[in-house]
């Protein structure tokens, strides 16, 4: 195996969220400001011979429907890539907290494997793949604070002043994916 590098996958917060409608597929249409946080998971990628993609989580149980593996497979399918990788994740962002941890891991996987596999896809091409995996994935591929519209794919870069924050998460969580399609 050939190591590539360690990649940060930052959290985000919604400074506000305004639901403006709903698409026929159930996704909410929104207006929001997404701000990146200096708090992140760390992903490590190693090239594998053959098309197999594997993943391990160094600090938490592996989710059943893991977005890193789904991102890798979607990238292979979209490009016909026959290369593989091993992904190790040091997961520190809490699940079901609205911080975008899974989507950020997914976006970092798309960026890292695009580089590792030398695919040469643009951010727009990666965003199209990412949007099928999660509405917040295009934001993390964008990589800047943004005014967000649509289901999360319409992004306009904005500057925000540095602001100290305290982020607290109760013991119970809410599935963001389920909430985005709920009534």
Buried (B, 14 or more C-beta within 10 A) or exposed (E): EEEBEEBEBBBBBBEEEEEEEEEEEEBBBBBBBBBBBEBBBBBBBBBBEEEEBEBEBEEBEEBEEBBBBBBBEBBBEBBEBEBBBBBBBBBBBBBBBBBBBBBBBBBBBBBBBBBBBEBEBEBEBBBBBBBEBBBBBBBBBBBBBBEBBBBBBBBEEEEEEEEEEEEEEEEEEEEBBEEBBEE
